[in-house]
Amino acid sequence: MRDEKVVAILGVGNKPDEYDEDDVKWIGIMADLAWDIVSKKIAEDE
C-alpha cells in the first residue's frame, strides 16, 4: 500500500511450517525493498 492505494501484491508460499510473526516481518522488509527498486525505476523512466 502506498498513499492508501494497492500498488502491488506479493505472494509467498510452500513453507512446510506455519507462518509466524518473524516471517511477516521479513516479508514486509522484502516488500519494502522491492517497492524501493520499482519506485526508483519509475522515477528514472519519467
mmCIF entry with sequence, helices, sheets and N, C-alpha, C, O atoms, coordinates in Angstrom:
data_MODEL
# 
_entry.id   MODEL 
# 
_entity.id                         1 
_entity.type                       polymer 
_entity.pdbx_number_of_molecules   1 
# 
_entity_poly.entity_id                      1 
_entity_poly.type                           'polypeptide(L)' 
_entity_poly.nstd_linkage                   no 
_entity_poly.nstd_monomer                   no 
_entity_poly.pdbx_seq_one_letter_code       MRDEKVVAILGVGNKPDEYDEDDVKWIGIMADLAWDIVSKKIAEDE 
_entity_poly.pdbx_seq_one_letter_code_can   MRDEKVVAILGVGNKPDEYDEDDVKWIGIMADLAWDIVSKKIAEDE 
_entity_poly.pdbx_strand_id                 A 
# 
loop_
_entity_poly_seq.entity_id 
_entity_poly_seq.num 
_entity_poly_seq.mon_id 
_entity_poly_seq.hetero 
1 1  MET n 
1 2  ARG n 
1 3  ASP n 
1 4  GLU n 
1 5  LYS n 
1 6  VAL n 
1 7  VAL n 
1 8  ALA n 
1 9  ILE n 
1 10 LEU n 
1 11 GLY n 
1 12 VAL n 
1 13 GLY n 
1 14 ASN n 
1 15 LYS n 
1 16 PRO n 
1 17 ASP n 
1 18 GLU n 
1 19 TYR n 
1 20 ASP n 
1 21 GLU n 
1 22 ASP n 
1 23 ASP n 
1 24 VAL n 
1 25 LYS n 
1 26 TRP n 
1 27 ILE n 
1 28 GLY n 
1 29 ILE n 
1 30 MET n 
1 31 ALA n 
1 32 ASP n 
1 33 LEU n 
1 34 ALA n 
1 35 TRP n 
1 36 ASP n 
1 37 ILE n 
1 38 VAL n 
1 39 SER n 
1 40 LYS n 
1 41 LYS n 
1 42 ILE n 
1 43 ALA n 
1 44 GLU n 
1 45 ASP n 
1 46 GLU n 
# 
_struct_asym.id          A 
_struct_asym.entity_id   1 
# 
_struct_conf.conf_type_id            HELX_P 
_struct_conf.id                      HELX_P1 
_struct_conf.pdbx_PDB_helix_id       AA1 
_struct_conf.beg_label_comp_id       GLU 
_struct_conf.beg_label_asym_id       A 
_struct_conf.beg_label_seq_id        21 
_struct_conf.pdbx_beg_PDB_ins_code   ? 
_struct_conf.end_label_comp_id       ASP 
_struct_conf.end_label_asym_id       A 
_struct_conf.end_label_seq_id        45 
_struct_conf.pdbx_end_PDB_ins_code   ? 
_struct_conf.beg_auth_comp_id        GLU 
_struct_conf.beg_auth_asym_id        A 
_struct_conf.beg_auth_seq_id         21 
_struct_conf.end_auth_comp_id        ASP 
_struct_conf.end_auth_asym_id        A 
_struct_conf.end_auth_seq_id         45 
_struct_conf.pdbx_PDB_helix_class    1 
_struct_conf.details                 ? 
_struct_conf.pdbx_PDB_helix_length   25 
# 
_struct_conf_type.id          HELX_P 
_struct_conf_type.criteria    ? 
_struct_conf_type.reference   ? 
# 
loop_
_atom_site.group_PDB 
_atom_site.id 
_atom_site.type_symbol 
_atom_site.label_atom_id 
_atom_site.label_alt_id 
_atom_site.label_comp_id 
_atom_site.label_asym_id 
_atom_site.label_entity_id 
_atom_site.label_seq_id 
_atom_site.pdbx_PDB_ins_code 
_atom_site.Cartn_x 
_atom_site.Cartn_y 
_atom_site.Cartn_z 
_atom_site.occupancy 
_atom_site.B_iso_or_equiv 
_atom_site.pdbx_formal_charge 
_atom_site.auth_seq_id 
_atom_site.auth_comp_id 
_atom_site.auth_asym_id 
_atom_site.auth_atom_id 
_atom_site.pdbx_PDB_model_num 
ATOM 1   N N  . MET A 1 1  ? 0.843  -1.170  0.000   1.00 0.00 ? 1  MET A N  1 
ATOM 2   C CA . MET A 1 1  ? 0.000  0.000   0.000   1.00 0.00 ? 1  MET A CA 1 
ATOM 3   C C  . MET A 1 1  ? 0.891  1.237   0.000   1.00 0.00 ? 1  MET A C  1 
ATOM 4   O O  . MET A 1 1  ? 1.840  1.348   0.776   1.00 0.00 ? 1  MET A O  1 
ATOM 5   N N  . ARG A 1 2  ? 0.563  2.139   -0.874  1.00 0.00 ? 2  ARG A N  1 
ATOM 6   C CA . ARG A 1 2  ? 1.233  3.442   -0.924  1.00 0.00 ? 2  ARG A CA 1 
ATOM 7   C C  . ARG A 1 2  ? 0.159  4.487   -1.133  1.00 0.00 ? 2  ARG A C  1 
ATOM 8   O O  . ARG A 1 2  ? -0.653 4.366   -2.051  1.00 0.00 ? 2  ARG A O  1 
ATOM 9   N N  . ASP A 1 3  ? 0.143  5.513   -0.294  1.00 0.00 ? 3  ASP A N  1 
ATOM 10  C CA . ASP A 1 3  ? -0.867 6.573   -0.388  1.00 0.00 ? 3  ASP A CA 1 
ATOM 11  C C  . ASP A 1 3  ? -2.283 6.005   -0.423  1.00 0.00 ? 3  ASP A C  1 
ATOM 12  O O  . ASP A 1 3  ? -3.127 6.459   -1.196  1.00 0.00 ? 3  ASP A O  1 
ATOM 13  N N  . GLU A 1 4  ? -2.529 5.015   0.417   1.00 0.00 ? 4  GLU A N  1 
ATOM 14  C CA . GLU A 1 4  ? -3.840 4.368   0.538   1.00 0.00 ? 4  GLU A CA 1 
ATOM 15  C C  . GLU A 1 4  ? -4.310 3.688   -0.740  1.00 0.00 ? 4  GLU A C  1 
ATOM 16  O O  . GLU A 1 4  ? -5.512 3.519   -0.945  1.00 0.00 ? 4  GLU A O  1 
ATOM 17  N N  . LYS A 1 5  ? -3.369 3.293   -1.608  1.00 0.00 ? 5  LYS A N  1 
ATOM 18  C CA . LYS A 1 5  ? -3.693 2.569   -2.831  1.00 0.00 ? 5  LYS A CA 1 
ATOM 19  C C  . LYS A 1 5  ? -2.879 1.275   -2.879  1.00 0.00 ? 5  LYS A C  1 
ATOM 20  O O  . LYS A 1 5  ? -1.728 1.233   -2.444  1.00 0.00 ? 5  LYS A O  1 
ATOM 21  N N  . VAL A 1 6  ? -3.493 0.231   -3.409  1.00 0.00 ? 6  VAL A N  1 
ATOM 22  C CA . VAL A 1 6  ? -2.767 -1.016  -3.636  1.00 0.00 ? 6  VAL A CA 1 
ATOM 23  C C  . VAL A 1 6  ? -1.903 -0.818  -4.866  1.00 0.00 ? 6  VAL A C  1 
ATOM 24  O O  . VAL A 1 6  ? -2.423 -0.520  -5.942  1.00 0.00 ? 6  VAL A O  1 
ATOM 25  N N  . VAL A 1 7  ? -0.584 -0.978  -4.729  1.00 0.00 ? 7  VAL A N  1 
ATOM 26  C CA . VAL A 1 7  ? 0.319  -0.798  -5.858  1.00 0.00 ? 7  VAL A CA 1 
ATOM 27  C C  . VAL A 1 7  ? 0.968  -2.109  -6.283  1.00 0.00 ? 7  VAL A C  1 
ATOM 28  O O  . VAL A 1 7  ? 1.532  -2.203  -7.373  1.00 0.00 ? 7  VAL A O  1 
ATOM 29  N N  . ALA A 1 8  ? 0.888  -3.111  -5.430  1.00 0.00 ? 8  ALA A N  1 
ATOM 30  C CA . ALA A 1 8  ? 1.488  -4.404  -5.769  1.00 0.00 ? 8  ALA A CA 1 
ATOM 31  C C  . ALA A 1 8  ? 0.930  -5.473  -4.839  1.00 0.00 ? 8  ALA A C  1 
ATOM 32  O O  . ALA A 1 8  ? 0.433  -5.180  -3.752  1.00 0.00 ? 8  ALA A O  1 
ATOM 33  N N  . ILE A 1 9  ? 1.024  -6.692  -5.285  1.00 0.00 ? 9  ILE A N  1 
ATOM 34  C CA . ILE A 1 9  ? 0.646  -7.831  -4.462  1.00 0.00 ? 9  ILE A CA 1 
ATOM 35  C C  . ILE A 1 9  ? 1.831  -8.789  -4.453  1.00 0.00 ? 9  ILE A C  1 
ATOM 36  O O  . ILE A 1 9  ? 2.361  -9.151  -5.503  1.00 0.00 ? 9  ILE A O  1 
ATOM 37  N N  . LEU A 1 10 ? 2.231  -9.187  -3.270  1.00 0.00 ? 10 LEU A N  1 
ATOM 38  C CA . LEU A 1 10 ? 3.360  -10.096 -3.091  1.00 0.00 ? 10 LEU A CA 1 
ATOM 39  C C  . LEU A 1 10 ? 2.825  -11.412 -2.551  1.00 0.00 ? 10 LEU A C  1 
ATOM 40  O O  . LEU A 1 10 ? 2.136  -11.439 -1.531  1.00 0.00 ? 10 LEU A O  1 
ATOM 41  N N  . GLY A 1 11 ? 3.137  -12.480 -3.223  1.00 0.00 ? 11 GLY A N  1 
ATOM 42  C CA . GLY A 1 11 ? 2.681  -13.787 -2.771  1.00 0.00 ? 11 GLY A CA 1 
ATOM 43  C C  . GLY A 1 11 ? 3.850  -14.632 -2.269  1.00 0.00 ? 11 GLY A C  1 
ATOM 44  O O  . GLY A 1 11 ? 4.940  -14.602 -2.842  1.00 0.00 ? 11 GLY A O  1 
ATOM 45  N N  . VAL A 1 12 ? 3.622  -15.362 -1.227  1.00 0.00 ? 12 VAL A N  1 
ATOM 46  C CA . VAL A 1 12 ? 4.612  -16.307 -0.701  1.00 0.00 ? 12 VAL A CA 1 
ATOM 47  C C  . VAL A 1 12 ? 3.907  -17.633 -0.473  1.00 0.00 ? 12 VAL A C  1 
ATOM 48  O O  . VAL A 1 12 ? 2.696  -17.678 -0.260  1.00 0.00 ? 12 VAL A O  1 
ATOM 49  N N  . GLY A 1 13 ? 4.661  -18.683 -0.520  1.00 0.00 ? 13 GLY A N  1 
ATOM 50  C CA . GLY A 1 13 ? 4.045  -19.977 -0.295  1.00 0.00 ? 13 GLY A CA 1 
ATOM 51  C C  . GLY A 1 13 ? 5.053  -21.095 -0.204  1.00 0.00 ? 13 GLY A C  1 
ATOM 52  O O  . GLY A 1 13 ? 6.260  -20.883 -0.322  1.00 0.00 ? 13 GLY A O  1 
ATOM 53  N N  . ASN A 1 14 ? 4.547  -22.268 0.003   1.00 0.00 ? 14 ASN A N  1 
ATOM 54  C CA . ASN A 1 14 ? 5.323  -23.507 0.037   1.00 0.00 ? 14 ASN A CA 1 
ATOM 55  C C  . ASN A 1 14 ? 6.217  -23.660 1.255   1.00 0.00 ? 14 ASN A C  1 
ATOM 56  O O  . ASN A 1 14 ? 7.170  -24.438 1.230   1.00 0.00 ? 14 ASN A O  1 
ATOM 57  N N  . LYS A 1 15 ? 5.920  -22.921 2.329   1.00 0.00 ? 15 LYS A N  1 
ATOM 58  C CA . LYS A 1 15 ? 6.674  -23.127 3.566   1.00 0.00 ? 15 LYS A CA 1 
ATOM 59  C C  . LYS A 1 15 ? 6.101  -24.368 4.238   1.00 0.00 ? 15 LYS A C  1 
ATOM 60  O O  . LYS A 1 15 ? 4.884  -24.484 4.385   1.00 0.00 ? 15 LYS A O  1 
ATOM 61  N N  . PRO A 1 16 ? 6.956  -25.292 4.644   1.00 0.00 ? 16 PRO A N  1 
ATOM 62  C CA . PRO A 1 16 ? 6.432  -26.532 5.232   1.00 0.00 ? 16 PRO A CA 1 
ATOM 63  C C  . PRO A 1 16 ? 5.783  -26.331 6.608   1.00 0.00 ? 16 PRO A C  1 
ATOM 64  O O  . PRO A 1 16 ? 4.975  -27.153 7.042   1.00 0.00 ? 16 PRO A O  1 
ATOM 65  N N  . ASP A 1 17 ? 6.139  -25.239 7.291   1.00 0.00 ? 17 ASP A N  1 
ATOM 66  C CA . ASP A 1 17 ? 5.584  -24.966 8.624   1.00 0.00 ? 17 ASP A CA 1 
ATOM 67  C C  . ASP A 1 17 ? 4.648  -23.769 8.565   1.00 0.00 ? 17 ASP A C  1 
ATOM 68  O O  . ASP A 1 17 ? 4.552  -23.093 7.541   1.00 0.00 ? 17 ASP A O  1 
ATOM 69  N N  . GLU A 1 18 ? 3.963  -23.515 9.666   1.00 0.00 ? 18 GLU A N  1 
ATOM 70  C CA . GLU A 1 18 ? 3.084  -22.355 9.766   1.00 0.00 ? 18 GLU A CA 1 
ATOM 71  C C  . GLU A 1 18 ? 3.911  -21.068 9.703   1.00 0.00 ? 18 GLU A C  1 
ATOM 72  O O  . GLU A 1 18 ? 5.062  -21.036 10.139  1.00 0.00 ? 18 GLU A O  1 
ATOM 73  N N  . TYR A 1 19 ? 3.313  -20.020 9.160   1.00 0.00 ? 19 TYR A N  1 
ATOM 74  C CA . TYR A 1 19 ? 3.970  -18.710 9.156   1.00 0.00 ? 19 TYR A CA 1 
ATOM 75  C C  . TYR A 1 19 ? 3.829  -18.088 10.537  1.00 0.00 ? 19 TYR A C  1 
ATOM 76  O O  . TYR A 1 19 ? 2.816  -18.270 11.213  1.00 0.00 ? 19 TYR A O  1 
ATOM 77  N N  . ASP A 1 20 ? 4.868  -17.345 10.952  1.00 0.00 ? 20 ASP A N  1 
ATOM 78  C CA . ASP A 1 20 ? 4.825  -16.695 12.252  1.00 0.00 ? 20 ASP A CA 1 
ATOM 79  C C  . ASP A 1 20 ? 5.149  -15.205 12.100  1.00 0.00 ? 20 ASP A C  1 
ATOM 80  O O  . ASP A 1 20 ? 5.340  -14.717 10.986  1.00 0.00 ? 20 ASP A O  1 
ATOM 81  N N  . GLU A 1 21 ? 5.209  -14.497 13.211  1.00 0.00 ? 21 GLU A N  1 
ATOM 82  C CA . GLU A 1 21 ? 5.460  -13.058 13.173  1.00 0.00 ? 21 GLU A CA 1 
ATOM 83  C C  . GLU A 1 21 ? 6.813  -12.719 12.566  1.00 0.00 ? 21 GLU A C  1 
ATOM 84  O O  . GLU A 1 21 ? 6.950  -11.678 11.924  1.00 0.00 ? 21 GLU A O  1 
ATOM 85  N N  . ASP A 1 22 ? 7.808  -13.564 12.750  1.00 0.00 ? 22 ASP A N  1 
ATOM 86  C CA . ASP A 1 22 ? 9.123  -13.331 12.140  1.00 0.00 ? 22 ASP A CA 1 
ATOM 87  C C  . ASP A 1 22 ? 9.024  -13.402 10.617  1.00 0.00 ? 22 ASP A C  1 
ATOM 88  O O  . ASP A 1 22 ? 9.651  -12.609 9.914   1.00 0.00 ? 22 ASP A O  1 
ATOM 89  N N  . ASP A 1 23 ? 8.240  -14.348 10.113  1.00 0.00 ? 23 ASP A N  1 
ATOM 90  C CA . ASP A 1 23 ? 8.011  -14.436 8.666   1.00 0.00 ? 23 ASP A CA 1 
ATOM 91  C C  . ASP A 1 23 ? 7.340  -13.168 8.153   1.00 0.00 ? 23 ASP A C  1 
ATOM 92  O O  . ASP A 1 23 ? 7.722  -12.631 7.114   1.00 0.00 ? 23 ASP A O  1 
ATOM 93  N N  . VAL A 1 24 ? 6.348  -12.697 8.880   1.00 0.00 ? 24 VAL A N  1 
ATOM 94  C CA . VAL A 1 24 ? 5.641  -11.480 8.477   1.00 0.00 ? 24 VAL A CA 1 
ATOM 95  C C  . VAL A 1 24 ? 6.607  -10.304 8.427   1.00 0.00 ? 24 VAL A C  1 
ATOM 96  O O  . VAL A 1 24 ? 6.551  -9.492  7.503   1.00 0.00 ? 24 VAL A O  1 
ATOM 97  N N  . LYS A 1 25 ? 7.490  -10.209 9.411   1.00 0.00 ? 25 LYS A N  1 
ATOM 98  C CA . LYS A 1 25 ? 8.481  -9.127  9.446   1.00 0.00 ? 25 LYS A CA 1 
ATOM 99  C C  . LYS A 1 25 ? 9.366  -9.177  8.205   1.00 0.00 ? 25 LYS A C  1 
ATOM 100 O O  . LYS A 1 25 ? 9.574  -8.154  7.553   1.00 0.00 ? 25 LYS A O  1 
ATOM 101 N N  . TRP A 1 26 ? 9.888  -10.356 7.872   1.00 0.00 ? 26 TRP A N  1 
ATOM 102 C CA . TRP A 1 26 ? 10.793 -10.488 6.727   1.00 0.00 ? 26 TRP A CA 1 
ATOM 103 C C  . TRP A 1 26 ? 10.074 -10.250 5.399   1.00 0.00 ? 26 TRP A C  1 
ATOM 104 O O  . TRP A 1 26 ? 10.653 -9.667  4.482   1.00 0.00 ? 26 TRP A O  1 
ATOM 105 N N  . ILE A 1 27 ? 8.852  -10.684 5.287   1.00 0.00 ? 27 ILE A N  1 
ATOM 106 C CA . ILE A 1 27 ? 8.080  -10.430 4.074   1.00 0.00 ? 27 ILE A CA 1 
ATOM 107 C C  . ILE A 1 27 ? 7.870  -8.930  3.903   1.00 0.00 ? 27 ILE A C  1 
ATOM 108 O O  . ILE A 1 27 ? 7.966  -8.412  2.790   1.00 0.00 ? 27 ILE A O  1 
ATOM 109 N N  . GLY A 1 28 ? 7.586  -8.236  4.989   1.00 0.00 ? 28 GLY A N  1 
ATOM 110 C CA . GLY A 1 28 ? 7.441  -6.782  4.940   1.00 0.00 ? 28 GLY A CA 1 
ATOM 111 C C  . GLY A 1 28 ? 8.720  -6.093  4.505   1.00 0.00 ? 28 GLY A C  1 
ATOM 112 O O  . GLY A 1 28 ? 8.683  -5.150  3.714   1.00 0.00 ? 28 GLY A O  1 
ATOM 113 N N  . ILE A 1 29 ? 9.840  -6.553  5.011   1.00 0.00 ? 29 ILE A N  1 
ATOM 114 C CA . ILE A 1 29 ? 11.137 -5.989  4.620   1.00 0.00 ? 29 ILE A CA 1 
ATOM 115 C C  . ILE A 1 29 ? 11.383 -6.215  3.127   1.00 0.00 ? 29 ILE A C  1 
ATOM 116 O O  . ILE A 1 29 ? 11.812 -5.302  2.422   1.00 0.00 ? 29 ILE A O  1 
ATOM 117 N N  . MET A 1 30 ? 11.113 -7.418  2.652   1.00 0.00 ? 30 MET A N  1 
ATOM 118 C CA . MET A 1 30 ? 11.311 -7.705  1.225   1.00 0.00 ? 30 MET A CA 1 
ATOM 119 C C  . MET A 1 30 ? 10.366 -6.895  0.348   1.00 0.00 ? 30 MET A C  1 
ATOM 120 O O  . MET A 1 30 ? 10.761 -6.424  -0.719  1.00 0.00 ? 30 MET A O  1 
ATOM 121 N N  . ALA A 1 31 ? 9.125  -6.728  0.787   1.00 0.00 ? 31 ALA A N  1 
ATOM 122 C CA . ALA A 1 31 ? 8.158  -5.948  0.021   1.00 0.00 ? 31 ALA A CA 1 
ATOM 123 C C  . ALA A 1 31 ? 8.601  -4.486  -0.058  1.00 0.00 ? 31 ALA A C  1 
ATOM 124 O O  . ALA A 1 31 ? 8.509  -3.868  -1.118  1.00 0.00 ? 31 ALA A O  1 
ATOM 125 N N  . ASP A 1 32 ? 9.080  -3.934  1.053   1.00 0.00 ? 32 ASP A N  1 
ATOM 126 C CA . ASP A 1 32 ? 9.565  -2.552  1.053   1.00 0.00 ? 32 ASP A CA 1 
ATOM 127 C C  . ASP A 1 32 ? 10.769 -2.393  0.128   1.00 0.00 ? 32 ASP A C  1 
ATOM 128 O O  . ASP A 1 32 ? 10.869 -1.404  -0.598  1.00 0.00 ? 32 ASP A O  1 
ATOM 129 N N  . LEU A 1 33 ? 11.671 -3.350  0.151   1.00 0.00 ? 33 LEU A N  1 
ATOM 130 C CA . LEU A 1 33 ? 12.843 -3.301  -0.722  1.00 0.00 ? 33 LEU A CA 1 
ATOM 131 C C  . LEU A 1 33 ? 12.422 -3.378  -2.189  1.00 0.00 ? 33 LEU A C  1 
ATOM 132 O O  . LEU A 1 33 ? 12.931 -2.630  -3.024  1.00 0.00 ? 33 LEU A O  1 
ATOM 133 N N  . ALA A 1 34 ? 11.503 -4.271  -2.496  1.00 0.00 ? 34 ALA A N  1 
ATOM 134 C CA . ALA A 1 34 ? 11.021 -4.385  -3.881  1.00 0.00 ? 34 ALA A CA 1 
ATOM 135 C C  . ALA A 1 34 ? 10.368 -3.081  -4.319  1.00 0.00 ? 34 ALA A C  1 
ATOM 136 O O  . ALA A 1 34 ? 10.581 -2.637  -5.447  1.00 0.00 ? 34 ALA A O  1 
ATOM 137 N N  . TRP A 1 35 ? 9.576  -2.460  -3.447  1.00 0.00 ? 35 TRP A N  1 
ATOM 138 C CA . TRP A 1 35 ? 8.931  -1.197  -3.805  1.00 0.00 ? 35 TRP A CA 1 
ATOM 139 C C  . TRP A 1 35 ? 9.958  -0.095  -4.027  1.00 0.00 ? 35 TRP A C  1 
ATOM 140 O O  . TRP A 1 35 ? 9.801  0.716   -4.939  1.00 0.00 ? 35 TRP A O  1 
ATOM 141 N N  . ASP A 1 36 ? 11.015 -0.050  -3.201  1.00 0.00 ? 36 ASP A N  1 
ATOM 142 C CA . ASP A 1 36 ? 12.076 0.945   -3.395  1.00 0.00 ? 36 ASP A CA 1 
ATOM 143 C C  . ASP A 1 36 ? 12.691 0.813   -4.787  1.00 0.00 ? 36 ASP A C  1 
ATOM 144 O O  . ASP A 1 36 ? 12.932 1.817   -5.457  1.00 0.00 ? 36 ASP A O  1 
ATOM 145 N N  . ILE A 1 37 ? 12.943 -0.410  -5.218  1.00 0.00 ? 37 ILE A N  1 
ATOM 146 C CA . ILE A 1 37 ? 13.537 -0.656  -6.530  1.00 0.00 ? 37 ILE A CA 1 
ATOM 147 C C  . ILE A 1 37 ? 12.572 -0.221  -7.633  1.00 0.00 ? 37 ILE A C  1 
ATOM 148 O O  . ILE A 1 37 ? 12.973 0.459   -8.578  1.00 0.00 ? 37 ILE A O  1 
ATOM 149 N N  . VAL A 1 38 ? 11.308 -0.611  -7.513  1.00 0.00 ? 38 VAL A N  1 
ATOM 150 C CA . VAL A 1 38 ? 10.305 -0.258  -8.521  1.00 0.00 ? 38 VAL A CA 1 
ATOM 151 C C  . VAL A 1 38 ? 10.124 1.255   -8.595  1.00 0.00 ? 38 VAL A C  1 
ATOM 152 O O  . VAL A 1 38 ? 10.083 1.813   -9.691  1.00 0.00 ? 38 VAL A O  1 
ATOM 153 N N  . SER A 1 39 ? 10.017 1.919   -7.467  1.00 0.00 ? 39 SER A N  1 
ATOM 154 C CA . SER A 1 39 ? 9.778  3.367   -7.481  1.00 0.00 ? 39 SER A CA 1 
ATOM 155 C C  . SER A 1 39 ? 10.970 4.118   -8.053  1.00 0.00 ? 39 SER A C  1 
ATOM 156 O O  . SER A 1 39 ? 10.784 5.132   -8.726  1.00 0.00 ? 39 SER A O  1 
ATOM 157 N N  . LYS A 1 40 ? 12.186 3.650   -7.806  1.00 0.00 ? 40 LYS A N  1 
ATOM 158 C CA . LYS A 1 40 ? 13.368 4.271   -8.420  1.00 0.00 ? 40 LYS A CA 1 
ATOM 159 C C  . LYS A 1 40 ? 13.347 4.111   -9.937  1.00 0.00 ? 40 LYS A C  1 
ATOM 160 O O  . LYS A 1 40 ? 13.689 5.042   -10.667 1.00 0.00 ? 40 LYS A O  1 
ATOM 161 N N  . LYS A 1 41 ? 12.950 2.943   -10.407 1.00 0.00 ? 41 LYS A N  1 
ATOM 162 C CA . LYS A 1 41 ? 12.865 2.700   -11.850 1.00 0.00 ? 41 LYS A CA 1 
ATOM 163 C C  . LYS A 1 41 ? 11.788 3.576   -12.476 1.00 0.00 ? 41 LYS A C  1 
ATOM 164 O O  . LYS A 1 41 ? 11.994 4.131   -13.555 1.00 0.00 ? 41 LYS A O  1 
ATOM 165 N N  . ILE A 1 42 ? 10.647 3.707   -11.813 1.00 0.00 ? 42 ILE A N  1 
ATOM 166 C CA . ILE A 1 42 ? 9.586  4.573   -12.342 1.00 0.00 ? 42 ILE A CA 1 
ATOM 167 C C  . ILE A 1 42 ? 10.087 6.004   -12.429 1.00 0.00 ? 42 ILE A C  1 
ATOM 168 O O  . ILE A 1 42 ? 9.846  6.680   -13.429 1.00 0.00 ? 42 ILE A O  1 
ATOM 169 N N  . ALA A 1 43 ? 10.779 6.479   -11.401 1.00 0.00 ? 43 ALA A N  1 
ATOM 170 C CA . ALA A 1 43 ? 11.311 7.838   -11.403 1.00 0.00 ? 43 ALA A CA 1 
ATOM 171 C C  . ALA A 1 43 ? 12.323 8.026   -12.526 1.00 0.00 ? 43 ALA A C  1 
ATOM 172 O O  . ALA A 1 43 ? 12.338 9.076   -13.168 1.00 0.00 ? 43 ALA A O  1 
ATOM 173 N N  . GLU A 1 44 ? 13.168 7.033   -12.775 1.00 0.00 ? 44 GLU A N  1 
ATOM 174 C CA . GLU A 1 44 ? 14.149 7.124   -13.869 1.00 0.00 ? 44 GLU A CA 1 
ATOM 175 C C  . GLU A 1 44 ? 13.445 7.213   -15.221 1.00 0.00 ? 44 GLU A C  1 
ATOM 176 O O  . GLU A 1 44 ? 13.860 7.973   -16.096 1.00 0.00 ? 44 GLU A O  1 
ATOM 177 N N  . ASP A 1 45 ? 12.390 6.441   -15.383 1.00 0.00 ? 45 ASP A N  1 
ATOM 178 C CA . ASP A 1 45 ? 11.675 6.415   -16.666 1.00 0.00 ? 45 ASP A CA 1 
ATOM 179 C C  . ASP A 1 45 ? 10.903 7.715   -16.932 1.00 0.00 ? 45 ASP A C  1 
ATOM 180 O O  . ASP A 1 45 ? 10.675 8.083   -18.085 1.00 0.00 ? 45 ASP A O  1 
ATOM 181 N N  . GLU A 1 46 ? 10.511 8.395   -15.870 1.00 0.00 ? 46 GLU A N  1 
ATOM 182 C CA . GLU A 1 46 ? 9.775  9.643   -16.037 1.00 0.00 ? 46 GLU A CA 1 
ATOM 183 C C  . GLU A 1 46 ? 10.738 10.759  -16.360 1.00 0.00 ? 46 GLU A C  1 
ATOM 184 O O  . GLU A 1 46 ? 10.319 11.903  -16.540 1.00 0.00 ? 46 GLU A O  1 
# 
